[in-house]
Amino acid sequence: MADSFMTRWLRPLRRSLKAGAVLLWLGSAAAADGATLTVDDGSRHVAFGTEALLASPSAVDLLVQQDPAYGGAARRYRAVPVTEVLSGLAANGGGAVEAAATDGFVTQIPVRLLEQTAGSAARAWLAVEPPDAPWPAIAGRSASAGPFYIVWERPELSGIAREYWPFQLATLRYVPLPTERWPQLAVDPALPADHAARVGQAGFAANCLPCHRLNGAGASDMGPDLNRPMSPTEYFEPSALRRYLRDPGSVRDWPQRVMQGFSPEQLSDDDINGIVVYLDHMARRRAP
């Protein structure tokens, strides 16, 4: 029994020490590298350099079967597990990791998804762009998805949203879940558990919040606030708003439009309906 107890106690300790050593090793060369990724847990931060990440013992050649940044094509990357980049930093109650890109895109990825490692679930990887072999430019942009890009292995097993693939990544930071961080995003607590607006709240947080705010809540300013001064449900017919979410350019278009539509594989009709119901509900809960 004593041996069993010691084994159970020492094994996680060895894992913790190994994680800390990996974090120290990866962060040690950051200052010498051209591109850096900053990871923050609220009390301290570590900067990871491109060369150190590429040379990490955990780096692998990863095939992404359908890469959303490159039109769904298959692409290969040199990548390290996101769990190792986050290891050694404390979540401190943060239920999400805020991934901020250089273009203003900011997504809140649930920690539970990033911590998955089992073969029966999606697994997150940090793809690193080699300085001597740059990736191609993204269609419609002048730059690639680098220098850092979160990609997913087996995304279909965990329903990974397209917005959980942030590219041109600059920082990762532990934060509370969106509705804990910004209570003004929450629906009326009296709504039934299966109400479409509750489904839409989750869909909005995953797919809309990375570019928009609502009632002033959010971390991105790429797009307008979707409830101040008005909700889209107040100036769009419901059918037009659903069509806009599916294919923005078919409703209105302009040269600087950034928003892309969501295919049925990315958001089902029920998912889109939930977001519309949520927006309509929140129009009656507009924060002053």
C-alpha positions in Angstrom: 0.0 0.0 0.0 2.9 2.4 0.8 4.4 1.8 -2.6 1.1 2.4 -4.3 0.6 5.7 -2.4 4.1 6.9 -3.2 3.6 6.0 -6.9 0.4 8.0 -7.0 2.1 11.0 -5.3 5.3 11.0 -7.2 3.9 10.5 -10.7 2.0 13.8 -10.9 5.0 15.5 -9.2 7.3 14.3 -12.0 4.8 15.4 -14.6 4.7 18.9 -13.0 8.4 19.2 -12.9 8.7 18.0 -16.5 6.1 20.6 -17.6 7.9 23.4 -15.8 11.2 22.3 -17.4 9.6 22.3 -20.9 8.1 25.8 -20.2 11.4 27.2 -19.0 13.3 25.6 -22.0 10.7 26.9 -24.5 10.7 30.4 -23.0 14.4 30.8 -22.6 15.2 31.5 -26.2 12.3 33.8 -26.9 14.4 37.0 -26.8 16.7 35.7 -29.5 13.8 34.9 -31.9 12.2 37.2 -34.4 8.5 36.3 -33.6 7.2 35.7 -30.0 4.0 34.4 -28.5 3.1 35.8 -25.1 1.2 33.5 -22.7 -0.3 35.1 -19.6 -2.0 33.7 -16.5 -2.9 37.0 -14.9 0.1 37.2 -12.6 3.0 36.5 -14.9 3.7 35.9 -18.6 6.2 33.9 -20.7 7.3 34.8 -24.2 7.9 31.8 -26.5 10.2 32.3 -29.5 9.7 30.8 -33.0 13.0 28.9 -33.0 12.6 27.5 -29.5 9.1 26.2 -30.4 10.3 24.7 -33.6 13.2 22.9 -31.8 11.0 21.7 -28.9 11.3 18.0 -28.2 7.4 17.9 -28.4 7.3 19.4 -31.9 5.7 17.2 -34.6 4.9 17.3 -38.3 1.1 17.6 -38.2 -1.3 17.1 -41.1 -4.5 19.2 -40.9 -7.1 17.6 -43.1 -9.3 20.7 -43.6 -7.7 24.0 -42.8 -10.2 26.8 -42.5 -7.6 29.5 -42.9 -6.7 28.1 -46.3 -10.1 27.3 -47.8 -10.5 23.8 -46.3 -7.3 22.5 -48.0 -5.1 19.9 -46.4 -1.9 21.4 -45.0 1.1 20.3 -43.0 2.6 22.2 -40.1 5.4 21.9 -37.5 3.4 22.2 -34.3 3.6 21.7 -30.5 0.8 20.7 -28.2 -1.1 23.7 -26.8 -1.1 21.9 -23.4 2.7 22.3 -23.3 2.6 26.0 -24.1 0.1 26.5 -21.3 1.9 24.1 -18.8 3.5 25.7 -15.8 1.1 28.6 -15.8 -1.9 28.6 -13.5 -5.4 28.9 -14.8 -6.4 30.7 -11.6 -10.1 29.9 -12.2 -9.9 31.0 -15.8 -12.4 28.8 -17.7 -11.2 30.1 -21.1 -8.1 31.1 -22.9 -8.3 34.4 -24.7 -6.4 34.1 -28.0 -5.7 37.5 -29.5 -4.5 38.0 -33.1 -2.6 40.9 -34.6 -5.6 42.0 -36.7 -7.9 42.5 -33.7 -9.6 39.1 -33.8 -10.0 37.9 -30.2 -11.6 34.5 -29.4 -12.4 32.9 -26.0 -11.6 29.2 -26.2 -12.8 27.0 -23.3 -10.0 25.6 -21.3 -11.7 22.2 -21.3 -11.3 21.9 -25.0 -7.6 23.0 -25.0 -6.7 20.4 -22.3 -8.1 17.4 -24.2 -5.5 14.9 -25.2 -7.5 11.7 -25.7 -7.7 10.1 -29.1 -11.5 10.2 -28.8 -11.6 14.0 -28.8 -10.2 17.0 -30.6 -6.7 18.1 -29.7 -5.3 21.6 -30.0 -1.8 22.3 -31.5 0.2 25.5 -31.9 1.4 25.6 -35.5 4.7 27.6 -35.9 5.7 29.3 -39.1 9.4 28.5 -39.9 11.3 31.8 -40.7 13.1 30.0 -43.6 10.0 28.5 -45.1 7.1 31.0 -44.7 3.5 29.8 -45.3 1.5 31.1 -48.3 -0.6 34.2 -47.9 -4.3 33.7 -47.0 -6.7 34.3 -49.8 -7.7 38.0 -49.8 -4.9 39.0 -47.5 -1.3 40.0 -47.9 0.1 37.8 -45.1 0.1 34.2 -44.1 -1.6 32.6 -41.0 1.7 32.8 -39.2 3.7 33.3 -37.2 1.5 31.3 -34.8 -1.8 29.5 -35.5 -3.9 27.2 -33.3 -5.0 24.2 -35.4 -7.0 21.1 -34.3 -6.5 17.4 -34.8 -9.9 15.6 -35.1 -12.0 18.8 -34.7 -15.2 17.0 -35.7 -15.1 14.9 -32.5 -15.6 17.9 -30.3 -17.5 20.3 -32.5 -14.7 22.8 -32.7 -16.0 26.2 -34.0 -14.2 27.8 -36.9 -13.5 30.8 -34.6 -11.4 28.5 -32.4 -8.8 28.4 -35.1 -7.1 31.8 -34.5 -4.3 32.6 -36.8 -1.7 35.5 -36.8 -1.7 34.8 -33.1 0.0 37.2 -30.7 -1.1 36.3 -27.2 -2.8 33.7 -25.1 -4.3 34.6 -21.7 -6.3 32.8 -19.1 -9.7 34.6 -18.5 -13.1 33.7 -17.1 -15.7 32.3 -19.4 -17.5 35.0 -21.4 -20.7 35.2 -19.3 -18.8 35.2 -16.1 -16.5 37.9 -17.3 -19.3 39.9 -18.9 -22.6 39.3 -17.2 -24.4 41.5 -19.7 -24.0 38.7 -22.3 -26.3 36.4 -20.3 -29.9 35.7 -21.1 -32.7 36.1 -18.6 -32.1 33.5 -15.9 -35.8 32.7 -15.9 -35.6 31.2 -19.4 -36.1 27.4 -19.6 -32.9 25.4 -19.9 -33.8 24.3 -23.4 -34.8 27.7 -24.7 -33.4 28.6 -28.1 -31.9 31.8 -26.7 -29.7 29.8 -24.4 -28.4 27.7 -27.3 -27.9 31.0 -29.2 -25.9 32.5 -26.3 -23.3 29.7 -26.6 -23.3 30.0 -30.4 -22.8 33.8 -30.1 -19.9 33.4 -27.7 -18.1 30.9 -30.0 -18.9 32.4 -33.4 -19.7 36.1 -33.0 -17.9 37.4 -30.0 -14.4 37.0 -31.6 -15.2 40.0 -33.9 -18.1 41.8 -32.2 -19.2 43.1 -28.8 -22.7 43.0 -27.3 -23.9 45.5 -24.7 -20.3 46.7 -24.6 -19.1 43.2 -23.6 -16.2 41.6 -25.5 -12.6 42.1 -26.3 -12.6 42.7 -30.1 -13.5 45.8 -32.1 -13.3 44.3 -35.6 -17.0 44.6 -36.0 -19.8 46.7 -34.5 -21.6 46.1 -31.2 -24.6 43.9 -32.0 -26.9 45.5 -29.5 -25.8 49.2 -29.2 -27.4 51.3 -30.4 -29.6 48.7 -32.1 -29.8 44.9 -32.6 -29.6 43.5 -36.1 -33.1 42.0 -35.3 -34.4 45.5 -35.2 -33.4 46.5 -38.8 -33.2 43.1 -40.5 -36.1 40.8 -41.4 -35.5 37.5 -39.7 -35.1 35.7 -43.0 -32.6 38.3 -44.2 -30.6 38.1 -41.0 -30.4 34.3 -41.3 -29.3 34.7 -44.9 -26.7 37.3 -43.8 -25.2 34.9 -41.3 -25.0 32.2 -43.9 -23.7 34.4 -46.8 -23.1 38.1 -45.9 -22.2 39.1 -49.5 -25.6 37.9 -50.8 -27.4 40.5 -48.6 -25.0 43.5 -48.7 -21.4 43.8 -49.8 -18.6 46.4 -49.9 -14.9 46.3 -50.7 -13.8 46.4 -47.0 -16.2 43.6 -45.8 -14.3 41.1 -43.6 -17.1 38.9 -42.3 -17.4 35.5 -43.8 -20.5 33.4 -43.8 -21.0 30.1 -42.0 -21.5 26.9 -44.0 -24.0 24.3 -42.9 -21.1 22.2 -41.7 -19.9 25.1 -39.5 -23.3 26.2 -38.2 -26.5 24.3 -38.8 -29.8 26.0 -39.5 -30.8 25.4 -35.9 -27.5 27.0 -34.7 -28.2 30.1 -36.8 -31.8 30.2 -35.6 -30.5 30.1 -32.0 -28.2 33.1 -32.6 -31.1 35.1 -34.1 -33.4 34.2 -31.2 -30.6 35.2 -28.8 -30.0 38.6 -30.5 -33.8 39.2 -30.5 -34.0 38.3 -26.8 -31.0 40.5 -25.9 -32.5 43.5 -27.8 -35.0 43.6 -24.8 -32.1 43.3 -22.3 -30.1 46.2 -23.7 -27.7 47.5 -21.0 -27.7 51.2 -20.4 
